[in-house]
Amino acid sequence: MARLQPLFLIVLFVALLVPWSPAAGQTVVHDPERGEVLQSVMHKLLDTNRTVRADRVPLFEMWTATWCLPCAPADRAADRMLEVLDPAFLLGPNATGTHRLNESSSEKRENGVAFVAYHPLGVGRSFGNDPFGFPEGAARIREKYGDVWFPSVWVDGIFQETAENRANVAAEGLEDIHYETYRKIVSDAGKRESPLVLDVRTVVENETVRLEVRATARERIEGPLVLTGVLWEDGLRHAGENGIDIHRMTAKAMFPREAHRGGLATNEAIVAAWTTDIGLLKEPGRSGVTVFVEQDWRASTVDPLQGRIITFFIATGIVFLAFLVMARYERRRRVTKEEEAG
């Protein structure tokens, strides 16, 4: 056993020299000043050739799960919110199974919201199975917002509420609380001016859909910026453990992010071209893409060398101690060998 001690110390020494980077699941502190979504839009995949929005459309991101009991009132509240917002994006039956309001309704519609719901990777979990999770969607939540529970909501990239500040039960009246909260935060976000015009075009070729996206600055915008697209399907059916059978604007895939490090001058644009296979969608007619531009706060606040520097200083002390132990061991070994020889 004593002979293995130097080998162990050498392995420890080498391991400490390997650059360290934060774990993928590490909680990330969100800075709303750098992480705010500047503009977003929803675009129906096959029914709309072009969508252009210059007025403010808040991005509403939801983190929910089909097995999550407290998510049921939150999901129903989000569905009610969509009933009274931009009617262009109301597709198919809602979460209660009834048909939606249409554009002929006399009810005054508000400006709208760009909605998308992400689900976790739930296959094999002891407390439930969510068939709608995919790695890139879960990574979007984890990397942008950290490790949070369900349900959680962000509007324009800014945290609004989560299960952590609500009772973790499907309490009576919780749906109304969620609904009023959602309406207020979306209304407040929509009052801000948009610094961007988002233009999304669809080109259908055989079984492929090509999306051409242009985000044009109306004024000088500081970078770094990133353009992101999330492919979703609306009205997906799955009998979840929480009683919600029809699921709204469920994220299916993330398109490659288009980064623009230097910011944008007035009338300058970020341009992206994305493609997707229609055959990958269960119901192409109920599919769309949520597009948004955000300030890439990770690129501007996270120093890629930080982990290496931290590791270096930690390793310095430990490695120095390891060398002392190894020197002491070698000295004792030589003394013992000399005593045995004498």
FENFEN-V437055 format. One record per residue. N is the residue number from 1. RES is the residue in three letters. SS is DSSP state (h for helix, s for strand, l for the rest). PHI is phi as a letter, one per 30 degrees, with the letter a starting at -180 (999 if undefined). OMEGA is omega as a letter, one per 20 degrees, with the letter a starting at -180 (999 if undefined). Layout:
n | res | ss | phi | omega
N | RES | SS | PHI | OMEGA
N | RES | SS | PHI | OMEGA
This chain:
n | res | ss | phi | omega
1 | MET | l | 999 | a
2 | ALA | h | d | a
3 | ARG | h | d | a
4 | LEU | h | d | a
5 | GLN | h | d | r
6 | PRO | h | d | r
7 | LEU | h | d | r
8 | PHE | h | d | a
9 | LEU | h | d | r
10 | ILE | h | d | r
11 | VAL | h | d | r
12 | LEU | h | d | r
13 | PHE | h | d | a
14 | VAL | h | d | a
15 | ALA | h | d | a
16 | LEU | h | d | r
17 | LEU | h | d | a
18 | VAL | l | d | a
19 | PRO | l | e | a
20 | TRP | l | c | r
21 | SER | l | b | a
22 | PRO | l | e | r
23 | ALA | l | d | a
24 | ALA | l | d | a
25 | GLY | l | d | a
26 | GLN | l | d | r
27 | THR | l | d | a
28 | VAL | l | c | r
29 | VAL | l | d | a
30 | HIS | l | c | r
31 | ASP | l | c | a
32 | PRO | h | d | r
33 | GLU | h | d | a
34 | ARG | h | c | a
35 | GLY | h | c | a
36 | GLU | l | d | r
37 | VAL | s | d | a
38 | LEU | s | d | r
39 | GLN | s | a | r
40 | SER | s | b | r
41 | VAL | s | a | r
42 | MET | s | c | a
43 | HIS | s | b | r
44 | LYS | s | d | a
45 | LEU | l | d | a
46 | LEU | l | c | a
47 | ASP | l | d | a
48 | THR | l | b | r
49 | ASN | l | d | a
50 | ARG | s | a | r
51 | THR | s | b | r
52 | VAL | s | b | r
53 | ARG | s | b | r
54 | ALA | l | c | r
55 | ASP | l | d | a
56 | ARG | l | d | r
57 | VAL | l | b | a
58 | PRO | s | d | r
59 | LEU | s | c | a
60 | PHE | s | c | r
61 | GLU | s | c | a
62 | MET | s | b | r
63 | TRP | s | c | a
64 | THR | s | b | a
65 | ALA | l | a | a
66 | THR | l | d | a
67 | TRP | l | c | a
68 | CYS | l | d | a
69 | LEU | l | d | r
70 | PRO | l | d | r
71 | CYS | h | d | a
72 | ALA | h | d | r
73 | PRO | h | d | r
74 | ALA | h | d | r
75 | ASP | h | d | r
76 | ARG | h | d | r
77 | ALA | h | d | r
78 | ALA | h | d | r
79 | ASP | h | d | r
80 | ARG | h | d | r
81 | MET | h | d | a
82 | LEU | h | d | r
83 | GLU | h | d | a
84 | VAL | l | c | r
85 | LEU | l | c | a
86 | ASP | l | e | a
87 | PRO | h | d | a
88 | ALA | h | d | a
89 | PHE | h | c | r
90 | LEU | l | c | a
91 | LEU | l | c | r
92 | GLY | l | i | a
93 | PRO | l | d | r
94 | ASN | l | c | a
95 | ALA | l | d | r
96 | THR | l | c | r
97 | GLY | l | j | a
98 | THR | l | d | r
99 | HIS | l | d | a
100 | ARG | l | d | r
101 | LEU | l | d | r
102 | ASN | l | b | a
103 | GLU | l | d | r
104 | SER | l | d | r
105 | SER | l | d | a
106 | SER | l | d | a
107 | GLU | l | d | r
108 | LYS | l | d | r
109 | ARG | l | d | r
110 | GLU | l | d | a
111 | ASN | l | d | r
112 | GLY | l | k | a
113 | VAL | s | a | r
114 | ALA | s | c | a
115 | PHE | s | c | r
116 | VAL | s | a | a
117 | ALA | s | c | r
118 | TYR | s | c | r
119 | HIS | s | b | a
120 | PRO | l | d | r
121 | LEU | l | d | a
122 | GLY | l | c | a
123 | VAL | l | d | r
124 | GLY | l | i | r
125 | ARG | s | d | a
126 | SER | l | d | a
127 | PHE | l | c | r
128 | GLY | s | l | a
129 | ASN | l | b | r
130 | ASP | l | c | a
131 | PRO | l | d | a
132 | PHE | l | c | a
133 | GLY | l | d | r
134 | PHE | l | b | a
135 | PRO | h | e | a
136 | GLU | h | d | r
137 | GLY | h | d | r
138 | ALA | h | d | r
139 | ALA | h | d | r
140 | ARG | h | e | a
141 | ILE | h | d | a
142 | ARG | h | d | a
143 | GLU | h | d | a
144 | LYS | h | d | a
145 | TYR | h | c | r
146 | GLY | l | j | a
147 | ASP | l | d | a
148 | VAL | l | b | a
149 | TRP | l | c | a
150 | PHE | l | c | i
151 | PRO | l | d | r
152 | SER | s | b | a
153 | VAL | s | b | r
154 | TRP | s | b | r
155 | VAL | s | c | a
156 | ASP | l | h | r
157 | GLY | l | i | a
158 | ILE | s | c | a
159 | PHE | s | e | r
160 | GLN | s | c | r
161 | GLU | s | a | a
162 | THR | s | a | r
163 | ALA | h | d | a
164 | GLU | h | d | r
165 | ASN | h | c | r
166 | ARG | l | b | r
167 | ALA | l | d | a
168 | ASN | l | d | r
169 | VAL | l | b | r
170 | ALA | l | d | a
171 | ALA | l | d | r
172 | GLU | l | d | a
173 | GLY | l | i | a
174 | LEU | h | d | r
175 | GLU | h | d | r
176 | ASP | h | d | r
177 | ILE | h | d | r
178 | HIS | h | e | a
179 | TYR | h | d | a
180 | GLU | h | d | r
181 | THR | h | d | a
182 | TYR | h | d | a
183 | ARG | h | d | a
184 | LYS | h | d | a
185 | ILE | h | d | r
186 | VAL | h | d | r
187 | SER | h | d | r
188 | ASP | h | d | a
189 | ALA | h | d | a
190 | GLY | h | d | a
191 | LYS | l | d | a
192 | ARG | l | d | r
193 | GLU | l | d | r
194 | SER | l | c | r
195 | PRO | l | d | a
196 | LEU | s | b | r
197 | VAL | s | c | r
198 | LEU | s | c | a
199 | ASP | s | b | a
200 | VAL | s | b | r
201 | ARG | s | c | r
202 | THR | s | c | r
203 | VAL | s | b | a
204 | VAL | s | c | r
205 | GLU | s | b | a
206 | ASN | l | h | a
207 | GLU | l | c | a
208 | THR | s | c | r
209 | VAL | s | c | r
210 | ARG | s | c | r
211 | LEU | s | c | r
212 | GLU | s | c | a
213 | VAL | s | c | r
214 | ARG | s | b | r
215 | ALA | s | c | a
216 | THR | s | c | a
217 | ALA | s | d | r
218 | ARG | l | d | r
219 | GLU | l | a | r
220 | ARG | l | d | a
221 | ILE | s | b | r
222 | GLU | l | d | r
223 | GLY | l | c | i
224 | PRO | l | d | a
225 | LEU | s | b | r
226 | VAL | s | b | r
227 | LEU | s | c | a
228 | THR | s | b | r
229 | GLY | s | b | r
230 | VAL | s | b | r
231 | LEU | s | d | a
232 | TRP | s | b | r
233 | GLU | s | b | a
234 | ASP | l | c | r
235 | GLY | l | i | r
236 | LEU | s | d | a
237 | ARG | s | c | r
238 | HIS | l | a | r
239 | ALA | l | d | a
240 | GLY | l | d | r
241 | GLU | l | d | a
242 | ASN | l | c | r
243 | GLY | l | j | r
244 | ILE | l | d | a
245 | ASP | l | c | a
246 | ILE | s | c | a
247 | HIS | s | c | a
248 | ARG | l | d | r
249 | MET | l | h | a
250 | THR | s | d | a
251 | ALA | s | d | a
252 | LYS | s | c | a
253 | ALA | s | a | r
254 | MET | s | c | r
255 | PHE | l | d | r
256 | PRO | l | e | a
257 | ARG | l | d | r
258 | GLU | s | c | a
259 | ALA | s | c | r
260 | HIS | s | b | a
261 | ARG | l | d | a
262 | GLY | l | c | a
263 | GLY | l | i | a
264 | LEU | s | b | r
265 | ALA | l | d | r
266 | THR | l | e | a
267 | ASN | l | i | r
268 | GLU | l | d | a
269 | ALA | s | b | r
270 | ILE | s | c | a
271 | VAL | s | b | r
272 | ALA | s | b | r
273 | ALA | s | b | a
274 | TRP | s | b | r
275 | THR | s | b | r
276 | THR | s | b | a
277 | ASP | s | c | a
278 | ILE | h | d | a
279 | GLY | h | d | r
280 | LEU | h | d | a
281 | LEU | l | c | r
282 | LYS | l | d | a
283 | GLU | l | b | a
284 | PRO | h | e | a
285 | GLY | h | d | r
286 | ARG | h | c | a
287 | SER | s | c | r
288 | GLY | s | a | r
289 | VAL | s | b | r
290 | THR | s | c | a
291 | VAL | s | c | r
292 | PHE | s | b | r
293 | VAL | s | c | r
294 | GLU | s | b | r
295 | GLN | s | d | a
296 | ASP | l | d | a
297 | TRP | h | d | a
298 | ARG | h | d | a
299 | ALA | h | d | a
300 | SER | h | c | a
301 | THR | h | c | a
302 | VAL | l | c | r
303 | ASP | l | d | a
304 | PRO | l | d | r
305 | LEU | l | c | a
306 | GLN | h | e | a
307 | GLY | h | d | r
308 | ARG | h | d | a
309 | ILE | h | d | r
310 | ILE | h | d | a
311 | THR | h | d | a
312 | PHE | h | d | a
313 | PHE | h | d | r
314 | ILE | h | d | a
315 | ALA | h | d | a
316 | THR | h | e | a
317 | GLY | h | d | a
318 | ILE | h | d | r
319 | VAL | h | d | r
320 | PHE | h | d | r
321 | LEU | h | d | r
322 | ALA | h | d | r
323 | PHE | h | d | r
324 | LEU | h | d | r
325 | VAL | h | d | r
326 | MET | h | d | r
327 | ALA | h | d | r
328 | ARG | h | d | r
329 | TYR | h | d | a
330 | GLU | h | d | r
331 | ARG | h | d | r
332 | ARG | h | d | a
333 | ARG | h | d | r
334 | ARG | h | d | r
335 | VAL | h | d | r
336 | THR | h | d | a
337 | LYS | h | d | r
338 | GLU | h | d | r
339 | GLU | h | d | r
340 | GLU | h | d | r
341 | ALA | h | d | a
342 | GLY | l | d | 999
